[in-house]
Amino acid sequence: MATAGTATARGSGATPAAPPRFTEDWLAVSIGMLIFVLSLGLLYGADVLGWSVVTNVWTTPGKALGPASKAYANTPALISLVATYLFTMVILAVGAKGLGASVKRFIKGYTAVFVLSYLCWVVGSWAYIAATPDKRSAFHISWSLNLTNEFGYVIALVLGLIVGNFIPSVAAAMKEAIRPELYVKTAVVLLGGFLGITALDQRSLAGAMLFQGACSILAAYLIFWPIVYYVARRFFGFSREWSAPLASGISICGVSAAIATGSAIRARPVVPVMVSSLVVIFAVVELVILPFAASHWLYNHPMVAGAWMALAVKTDGAAVASGTIADALIRAKALAVNGLAFQPGWIMGAAVTVKVFIDVMIGVWAFVLAWVWSAKLERRTGEKVSAGQIWQRFPKFVLGYVATFVLVLLIGMIAPSTVARVKAAMTEANVFRTLFFVLTFFAIGVLSNFRKLWEEGIGKLAGVYLLCLFCYIIWVGLIIAWFFFHGLQPPLLKG
């Protein structure tokens, strides 16, 4: 198995690669910031990235793809798709050269990775797979699997596993472009800007709600993380290398938290990426169950339900989707049972607000773990830990994540009139975040070997996740949501 992530994924017997000029961490920051800055061209009337391709939930294949911006509405979907491929291929190929890779082999491999990954994303966006109950009527369908388009990540992972385990010749042809760490770190950098505009959107929420959201997240971090870490170590026998990313993935924000934690403690790349795979799978299960449970038991406490979705569901998309479904279901039930017509969006807003605080804390937590591992757990006797050692261990891509988040907040607060344009800019940048995430999951699959995964303890890993999530995290999350949001009610519709 490619437990080193890069060593076994690169070619052998070929001309020795040039020495790397920089690390994947800094390359991810560079690429993420480039896309972020280009998206901000909208502030000056330049729609630089509006041609990029977006995938819509669809019933007719011809309506699945389209350009990100209305300014490019007349651009054929195929042109948008090809342009997105060429743009990402060029910047990644330049980065690959800086990493010492063969540019020619990278381009060939990336072409195959892009085509297969994006095909999975399109399939995952089919309405019968992706449409949530509140969206079915818009697609004129009576049923769906209710999995959201994030199930496309799972499809990409499965296809990658098939290629990596059963079609080794294809996997070998793509090996120069199988770089899950680079893809996911770039996606996390872009995630910061997306969350920044989300935070700006929620400024209309009551100050008390924001304060309580922050407090609930601090409580969740301090309660969730150490218990999951202890369970993984004490009862399942996992090493620190596995237990820390697993604790972050289950306790905090799933994919982003697991990747940041893995980098902070210098875990092998296979560790956080396999935790990330479990995060997406379990988030789909939660999405199917929790909103309906909330509508049944919490329709009299709608804001508690919204916060619970954020604390329990461990990916951003699934958490927001859960909040959206809970919003629709609870408003309908509150009107039918109590005659209360709550304004739409507030329950979902509670979920988004709490989720934003969760995501913001990822950078702080990565720094804390980098210090703990350097100063306490891996420090040799008599050795003094310098700031330089902590800096070397600290995942640099988290700085890009924090930078994009803070910059969006500052722009929105200093120039409120630009918020609509900043939001549109981050929507276009988010196209590439989604792409890099789906590339990540496909690459994870290609690098994964079933036999080696079993030897690493993937079955036990799922056992920890199942036990901690459904026997602990969900219920403690409900208690925390109740403690901080009990008594808050959405405003009623007028008239």
C-alpha positions as CSV (number, residue, x, y, z in Angstrom):
1,M,0.0,0.0,0.0
2,A,1.1,3.6,-0.6
3,T,1.4,4.4,3.0
4,A,4.0,7.0,2.2
5,G,1.5,8.6,-0.1
6,T,4.1,9.8,-2.5
7,A,6.9,7.2,-2.7
8,T,4.8,4.3,-4.1
9,A,2.6,6.6,-6.1
10,R,5.5,7.8,-8.3
11,G,7.1,6.0,-11.1
12,S,10.1,3.7,-10.8
13,G,12.7,2.9,-13.3
14,A,12.2,6.3,-15.0
15,T,14.6,9.2,-15.2
16,P,15.2,10.5,-11.7
17,A,13.0,13.4,-10.9
18,A,14.4,16.9,-10.2
19,P,14.7,17.8,-6.6
20,P,11.6,19.6,-5.2
21,R,11.7,23.3,-5.0
22,F,8.9,23.5,-2.4
23,T,6.5,21.3,-0.4
24,E,3.0,20.2,-1.2
25,D,1.9,22.3,1.7
26,W,3.1,25.5,0.2
27,L,2.0,24.5,-3.3
28,A,-1.5,24.0,-1.9
29,V,-1.4,27.5,-0.4
30,S,-0.1,29.0,-3.6
31,I,-2.7,27.4,-5.8
32,G,-5.6,28.1,-3.4
33,M,-4.6,31.7,-3.0
34,L,-4.3,32.1,-6.8
35,I,-7.8,30.9,-7.4
36,F,-9.1,33.0,-4.4
37,V,-7.5,36.2,-5.8
38,L,-8.7,35.5,-9.3
39,S,-12.2,35.1,-8.0
40,L,-12.1,38.5,-6.4
41,G,-11.8,40.1,-9.8
42,L,-15.6,40.4,-9.5
43,L,-15.0,43.3,-7.0
44,Y,-13.6,45.3,-10.0
45,G,-16.1,44.1,-12.5
46,A,-13.9,41.4,-14.0
47,D,-15.5,37.9,-14.0
48,V,-12.3,36.0,-14.3
49,L,-13.6,32.5,-13.3
50,G,-17.2,32.7,-14.4
51,W,-16.5,30.2,-17.2
52,S,-15.7,27.4,-14.8
53,V,-18.1,24.4,-14.8
54,V,-20.7,23.7,-12.2
55,T,-22.6,20.5,-11.8
56,N,-26.3,20.8,-11.0
57,V,-28.6,18.2,-9.5
58,W,-30.2,16.8,-12.6
59,T,-32.8,14.5,-14.1
60,T,-31.9,15.2,-17.8
61,P,-28.1,14.7,-18.5
62,G,-28.0,17.7,-20.8
63,K,-28.9,20.0,-17.8
64,A,-26.2,18.6,-15.5
65,L,-23.4,21.0,-16.4
66,G,-23.2,24.7,-17.0
67,P,-21.0,27.8,-16.4
68,A,-20.7,29.2,-12.9
69,S,-21.7,32.7,-13.8
70,K,-24.7,34.1,-15.6
71,A,-22.3,36.4,-17.5
72,Y,-21.2,33.2,-19.4
73,A,-24.7,31.8,-19.8
74,N,-24.3,31.4,-23.5
75,T,-21.1,29.3,-23.1
76,P,-21.7,25.7,-23.9
77,A,-21.4,23.4,-20.9
78,L,-18.7,21.3,-22.7
79,I,-16.6,24.4,-23.2
80,S,-16.9,25.2,-19.5
81,L,-15.8,21.7,-18.6
82,V,-12.8,21.7,-21.0
83,A,-11.8,25.1,-19.8
84,T,-11.9,24.0,-16.2
85,Y,-9.8,21.0,-17.0
86,L,-7.2,23.0,-18.9
87,F,-7.0,25.7,-16.2
88,T,-6.5,23.2,-13.3
89,M,-4.2,21.1,-15.5
90,V,-1.9,24.0,-16.2
91,I,-1.5,25.3,-12.7
92,L,-1.1,21.8,-11.2
93,A,1.4,20.9,-13.9
94,V,3.5,24.0,-13.0
95,G,3.2,22.9,-9.4
96,A,4.2,19.3,-10.2
97,K,7.3,20.6,-11.9
98,G,8.2,22.6,-8.7
99,L,7.7,19.3,-6.8
100,G,10.3,17.6,-9.0
101,A,7.7,15.5,-10.9
102,S,7.7,14.7,-14.6
103,V,5.3,17.3,-16.2
104,K,4.6,15.1,-19.2
105,R,3.6,12.1,-17.1
106,F,1.6,14.3,-14.7
107,I,-0.5,15.8,-17.6
108,K,-1.3,12.3,-18.9
109,G,-2.2,11.1,-15.5
110,Y,-4.2,14.2,-14.5
111,T,-6.3,13.9,-17.7
112,A,-7.5,10.5,-16.7
113,V,-7.9,11.5,-13.0
114,F,-10.0,14.5,-14.0
115,V,-12.3,12.7,-16.4
116,L,-13.0,9.7,-14.1
117,S,-13.4,11.9,-11.0
118,Y,-15.7,14.4,-12.6
119,L,-17.8,11.6,-14.1
120,C,-18.3,10.3,-10.5
121,W,-19.4,13.8,-9.4
122,V,-21.9,14.1,-12.2
123,V,-23.4,10.6,-11.4
124,G,-23.6,11.6,-7.7
125,S,-25.6,14.7,-8.7
126,W,-28.4,12.6,-10.4
127,A,-31.7,13.8,-8.7
128,Y,-32.7,10.3,-7.8
129,I,-29.5,10.0,-5.8
130,A,-28.9,13.6,-4.6
131,A,-32.3,15.4,-4.2
132,T,-33.3,16.0,-0.6
133,P,-37.0,15.7,0.3
134,D,-37.6,19.5,0.1
135,K,-36.3,19.5,-3.5
136,R,-38.0,16.6,-5.0
137,S,-41.1,18.5,-6.2
138,A,-38.8,20.9,-8.2
139,F,-37.5,17.9,-10.1
140,H,-40.9,16.3,-10.5
141,I,-39.8,13.1,-8.8
142,S,-41.7,11.2,-6.0
143,W,-38.6,9.6,-4.4
144,S,-34.9,9.9,-4.1
145,L,-32.1,8.3,-2.0
146,N,-31.8,11.6,-0.2
147,L,-27.9,11.5,-0.3
148,T,-27.1,15.0,-1.6
149,N,-24.5,15.4,-4.3
150,E,-21.8,14.8,-1.8
151,F,-22.4,11.1,-2.4
152,G,-20.4,11.8,-5.5
153,Y,-17.3,11.7,-3.3
154,V,-18.2,8.1,-2.2
155,I,-18.7,7.1,-5.8
156,A,-15.3,8.6,-6.7
157,L,-13.7,6.7,-3.7
158,V,-15.3,3.4,-4.9
159,L,-14.2,3.8,-8.5
160,G,-10.7,4.7,-7.3
161,L,-10.6,1.5,-5.2
162,I,-11.7,-0.5,-8.2
163,V,-9.0,1.0,-10.3
164,G,-6.3,0.7,-7.7
165,N,-7.0,-2.8,-6.7
166,F,-8.3,-4.5,-9.9
167,I,-6.9,-2.4,-12.9
168,P,-3.3,-1.9,-11.9
169,S,-2.2,-0.9,-15.4
170,V,-4.6,2.1,-15.4
171,A,-3.5,3.0,-11.8
172,A,0.2,2.9,-12.9
173,A,-0.6,5.2,-15.9
174,M,-2.1,7.8,-13.6
175,K,0.4,7.5,-10.7
176,E,2.1,10.9,-11.2
177,A,-1.2,12.7,-10.7
178,I,-2.4,10.6,-7.7
179,R,-1.7,13.3,-5.1
180,P,-4.6,13.3,-2.6
181,E,-2.8,15.5,-0.1
182,L,-2.1,18.3,-2.6
183,Y,-5.7,18.2,-3.8
184,V,-7.3,18.2,-0.4
185,K,-5.0,20.9,1.1
186,T,-5.8,23.2,-1.8
187,A,-9.5,22.5,-1.3
188,V,-9.2,23.5,2.4
189,V,-7.5,26.8,1.5
190,L,-10.5,27.6,-0.7
191,L,-12.9,26.5,2.1
192,G,-11.8,29.4,4.2
193,G,-13.2,32.0,1.8
194,F,-16.4,30.0,1.3
195,L,-16.9,29.9,5.1
196,G,-16.0,33.6,5.4
197,I,-18.9,34.6,3.2
198,T,-21.2,32.2,5.1
199,A,-20.2,34.0,8.3
200,L,-21.0,37.4,6.7
201,D,-24.4,36.0,5.5
202,Q,-25.3,35.1,9.1
203,R,-24.6,38.6,10.6
204,S,-28.4,39.1,10.7
205,L,-28.7,36.4,13.3
206,A,-29.1,37.5,16.9
207,G,-25.9,38.3,18.8
208,A,-26.9,35.9,21.5
209,M,-27.2,33.1,18.9
210,L,-23.7,33.8,17.7
211,F,-22.3,33.9,21.2
212,Q,-24.0,30.7,22.1
213,G,-22.8,29.1,18.9
214,A,-19.2,29.9,19.8
215,C,-19.6,28.6,23.3
216,S,-21.2,25.4,22.1
217,I,-18.2,24.7,19.9
218,L,-15.7,25.2,22.6
219,A,-17.6,22.8,24.8
220,A,-17.8,20.3,21.9
221,Y,-14.0,20.4,21.3
222,L,-13.2,20.0,24.9
223,I,-15.6,17.1,25.5
224,F,-15.7,15.3,22.2
225,W,-12.0,15.1,21.2
226,P,-10.4,13.6,24.3
227,I,-13.1,10.9,24.7
228,V,-12.8,9.7,21.1
229,Y,-9.0,9.7,21.3
230,Y,-9.2,7.7,24.6
231,V,-11.6,5.2,23.1
232,A,-9.5,4.7,20.0
233,R,-6.3,4.2,22.1
234,R,-7.6,2.3,25.1
235,F,-10.3,0.0,23.7
236,F,-9.3,-0.4,20.1
237,G,-5.5,-0.3,20.4
238,F,-4.8,2.3,17.8
239,S,-1.6,4.3,17.8
240,R,-1.4,8.0,18.4
241,E,-0.9,8.4,14.6
242,W,-4.4,6.9,13.9
243,S,-6.2,8.1,17.1
244,A,-5.6,11.8,16.7
245,P,-6.9,12.2,13.1
246,L,-9.8,9.9,14.0
247,A,-10.7,12.0,17.0
248,S,-10.6,15.1,15.0
249,G,-12.6,13.6,12.1
250,I,-15.4,12.3,14.4
251,S,-15.4,15.2,16.9
252,I,-14.9,18.3,14.7
253,C,-15.4,18.8,11.0
254,G,-14.6,15.5,9.4
255,V,-12.4,15.8,6.3
256,S,-10.7,19.1,6.9
257,A,-10.1,18.5,10.5
258,A,-8.6,15.0,9.9
259,I,-6.3,16.3,7.2
260,A,-5.1,19.2,9.3
261,T,-4.6,17.0,12.3
262,G,-2.7,14.4,10.3
263,S,-0.3,17.1,9.0
264,A,0.2,18.6,12.4
265,I,1.3,15.3,13.9
266,R,3.1,14.2,10.8
267,A,1.0,11.1,10.3
268,R,1.4,9.0,7.1
269,P,-0.9,10.3,4.4
270,V,-3.0,7.1,4.4
271,V,-4.2,7.9,7.9
272,P,-6.2,11.1,7.4
273,V,-7.4,10.2,4.0
274,M,-8.9,6.9,5.2
275,V,-10.5,8.7,8.1
276,S,-11.9,11.2,5.6
277,S,-13.5,8.4,3.6
278,L,-15.3,7.2,6.7
279,V,-16.4,10.7,7.5
280,V,-18.3,11.1,4.2
281,I,-19.9,7.6,4.4
282,F,-21.2,8.2,7.9
283,A,-22.3,11.7,7.1
284,V,-24.6,10.3,4.4
285,V,-26.1,7.9,7.0
286,E,-26.7,10.8,9.5
287,L,-28.2,12.9,6.8
288,V,-30.8,10.2,6.1
289,I,-31.7,9.8,9.8
290,L,-31.2,12.9,12.0
291,P,-33.3,15.6,10.3
292,F,-36.4,13.4,10.6
293,A,-35.6,12.5,14.2
294,A,-35.2,16.3,14.9
295,S,-38.6,17.0,13.3
296,H,-40.3,14.3,15.4
297,W,-38.9,15.2,18.8
298,L,-37.6,18.8,18.5
299,Y,-40.3,20.7,16.6
300,N,-41.0,22.7,19.7
301,H,-37.3,23.6,20.0
302,P,-36.3,24.4,16.4
303,M,-33.0,26.3,17.2
304,V,-31.8,23.3,19.2
305,A,-32.5,21.1,16.2
306,G,-30.5,23.4,13.9
307,A,-27.5,23.5,16.2
308,W,-27.7,19.7,16.7
309,M,-27.4,19.1,13.0
310,A,-24.1,21.1,13.0
311,L,-22.7,19.3,16.0
312,A,-23.6,15.8,14.9
313,V,-23.1,15.7,11.1
314,K,-19.5,15.9,10.2
315,T,-19.1,17.4,6.7
316,D,-20.0,21.0,5.8
317,G,-22.3,20.0,2.9
318,A,-24.2,17.3,4.8
319,A,-24.5,19.5,7.9
320,V,-26.0,22.4,5.9
321,A,-28.2,20.0,4.0
322,S,-29.4,18.4,7.3
323,G,-30.1,21.9,8.6
324,T,-32.1,22.7,5.5
325,I,-34.2,19.6,5.6
326,A,-34.8,20.0,9.4
327,D,-35.8,23.6,8.7
328,A,-38.5,22.5,6.2
329,L,-39.7,19.6,8.2
330,I,-39.9,21.4,11.5
331,R,-41.6,24.5,10.1
332,A,-44.3,22.3,8.5
333,K,-44.9,20.3,11.7
334,A,-44.9,23.4,14.0
335,L,-47.6,24.9,11.7
336,A,-49.7,21.8,11.6
337,V,-49.4,21.0,15.4
338,N,-49.1,24.3,17.1
339,G,-50.3,26.8,14.4
340,L,-46.9,28.6,14.5
341,A,-45.5,29.8,11.2
342,F,-41.8,30.2,11.7
343,Q,-39.8,32.3,9.3
344,P,-37.8,30.1,7.0
345,G,-34.0,29.9,7.2
346,W,-33.5,30.4,10.9
347,I,-33.1,26.8,11.8
348,M,-30.8,26.2,8.9
349,G,-29.0,29.4,9.9
350,A,-28.4,28.0,13.4
351,A,-26.8,24.9,11.7
352,V,-24.6,27.0,9.5
353,T,-23.5,29.4,12.2
354,V,-22.4,26.6,14.5
355,K,-20.7,24.8,11.6
356,V,-18.8,28.0,10.8
357,F,-17.4,28.2,14.4
358,I,-16.5,24.5,14.1
359,D,-14.5,25.1,10.9
360,V,-12.8,28.3,12.2
361,M,-11.4,26.3,15.2
362,I,-9.6,23.8,12.9
363,G,-6.6,26.1,12.5
364,V,-6.4,26.7,16.2
365,W,-6.6,23.0,17.0
366,A,-4.0,22.1,14.4
367,F,-1.6,24.6,16.1
368,V,-2.4,23.1,19.5
369,L,-1.7,19.6,18.4
370,A,1.5,20.6,16.6
371,W,2.8,22.0,19.9
372,V,1.7,19.0,21.9
373,W,3.3,16.5,19.6
374,S,6.5,18.5,19.4
375,A,6.9,19.5,23.0
376,K,5.3,16.6,24.8
377,L,4.8,13.4,22.9
378,E,7.7,13.2,20.5
379,R,10.3,15.2,22.5
380,R,13.6,13.4,23.3
381,T,15.0,13.6,26.8
382,G,16.9,16.7,27.4
383,E,15.8,18.3,24.1
384,K,14.4,21.8,24.1
385,V,11.6,22.3,21.7
386,S,12.0,25.5,19.6
387,A,9.5,27.6,17.9
388,G,11.1,26.5,14.6
389,Q,10.3,22.8,15.3
390,I,6.6,23.7,15.9
391,W,6.6,25.8,12.8
392,Q,8.1,22.9,10.7
393,R,5.4,20.6,12.0
394,F,2.5,23.0,11.7
395,P,0.4,22.4,8.5
396,K,1.1,25.5,6.4
397,F,-2.1,25.0,4.3
398,V,-4.1,25.9,7.4
399,L,-2.6,29.4,7.1
400,G,-4.1,29.7,3.6
401,Y,-7.4,28.6,5.1
402,V,-7.3,31.2,7.8
403,A,-6.1,33.9,5.4
404,T,-9.0,33.4,2.9
405,F,-11.5,33.4,5.8
406,V,-10.2,36.5,7.4
407,L,-9.8,38.4,4.1
408,V,-13.4,37.8,3.1
409,L,-14.6,38.9,6.6
410,L,-12.5,42.1,6.4
411,I,-13.7,43.0,2.9
412,G,-17.3,42.4,3.9
413,M,-17.1,44.4,7.1
414,I,-15.0,47.3,5.7
415,A,-17.1,47.6,2.5
416,P,-20.6,46.2,3.1
417,S,-21.7,47.3,-0.3
418,T,-19.4,44.6,-1.8
419,V,-20.8,41.7,0.1
420,A,-23.0,40.5,-2.9
421,R,-20.0,40.6,-5.2
422,V,-17.8,38.8,-2.7
423,K,-20.4,36.1,-2.3
424,A,-20.5,35.6,-6.0
425,A,-16.7,35.5,-6.1
426,M,-16.6,32.8,-3.4
427,T,-19.3,30.8,-5.2
428,E,-17.0,30.7,-8.2
429,A,-14.0,29.8,-6.1
430,N,-16.1,27.1,-4.5
431,V,-16.4,25.4,-7.9
432,F,-12.7,24.5,-7.6
433,R,-13.0,23.5,-4.0
434,T,-15.6,20.9,-4.9
435,L,-13.4,19.7,-7.8
436,F,-10.3,19.3,-5.6
437,F,-12.4,17.4,-3.1
438,V,-13.6,14.9,-5.6
439,L,-10.1,14.5,-7.1
440,T,-9.0,13.8,-3.5
441,F,-11.4,10.9,-3.0
442,F,-10.7,9.3,-6.3
443,A,-6.9,9.5,-5.6
444,I,-7.5,8.1,-2.1
445,G,-9.1,5.0,-3.7
446,V,-6.4,4.5,-6.2
447,L,-3.7,4.6,-3.5
448,S,-5.6,2.2,-1.3
449,N,-5.1,-1.6,-1.2
450,F,-7.9,-3.7,0.4
451,R,-5.5,-6.2,2.0
452,K,-3.2,-3.5,3.4
453,L,-6.2,-1.5,4.6
454,W,-7.4,-4.5,6.5
455,E,-4.0,-4.9,8.0
456,E,-4.0,-1.3,9.0
457,G,-7.2,-1.9,10.9
458,I,-9.9,-0.2,8.6
459,G,-12.5,-2.5,10.2
460,K,-11.6,-1.4,13.7
461,L,-11.5,2.2,12.4
462,A,-15.1,1.9,11.3
463,G,-15.9,0.3,14.7
464,V,-14.5,3.3,16.6
465,Y,-16.4,5.7,14.3
466,L,-19.7,3.7,14.7
467,L,-19.4,3.4,18.5
468,C,-18.3,7.0,19.2
469,L,-20.7,8.7,16.7
470,F,-23.9,6.9,17.4
471,C,-23.4,6.0,21.1
472,Y,-21.8,9.3,22.2
473,I,-21.2,12.2,19.8
474,I,-24.8,12.5,18.6
475,W,-26.3,12.4,22.1
476,V,-23.8,14.7,23.7
477,G,-24.1,17.0,20.8
478,L,-27.9,17.1,21.4
479,I,-27.3,17.9,25.1
480,I,-24.9,20.8,24.2
481,A,-27.3,22.1,21.6
482,W,-30.1,22.0,24.2
483,F,-28.0,23.7,26.8
484,F,-27.0,26.6,24.6
485,F,-30.0,27.0,22.3
486,H,-32.9,26.0,24.5
487,G,-35.4,28.8,24.7
488,L,-34.4,30.5,21.4
489,Q,-37.2,30.6,18.8
490,P,-37.2,31.7,15.2
491,P,-39.3,34.8,14.5
492,L,-42.8,34.2,13.2
493,L,-44.1,35.2,9.7
494,K,-46.1,38.4,9.8
495,G,-49.7,38.3,8.9
